[in-house]
Amino acid sequence: MPEVTDAVFAAEVLGSELPVLVEFTADWCPPCRQMAPVLRAVAEEEGERLRVVQLNVDRNPATTNAYRVLSMPTFMVFRGGEPVKSMVGSRPKRRLLAELTELV
């Protein structure tokens, strides 16, 4: 899964032509690790319509604080440089895809 940092967040996420699903994650977060195969599958299925990236909250506090992320995993969809949806907690692939349907 591609990882973004505070340094490249504006270019990679806010400046993306495609909508971007960002997983705010942490190495110590078991539900975040559970989401890895789900996110890989979503990235494969929706790769032409949606970018999927991760941001480690411990290594990137500026972006984490800017978007007031308090729980992991938090998923945010950015479109046109703006956050358009936020979801907290792990979920099955089917549910995640359903929640993304109107956004991609």
Protein Blocks (a to p, Z undefined) as FASTA:
>chain_A
ZZddfklmmmmmmmpmbdcddddddfklmklmmmmmmmmmmmmmmmmmoccddddfklmm
mlmmmnopabdcdddddeehiafbdceddddfklmmmmmmmmZZ
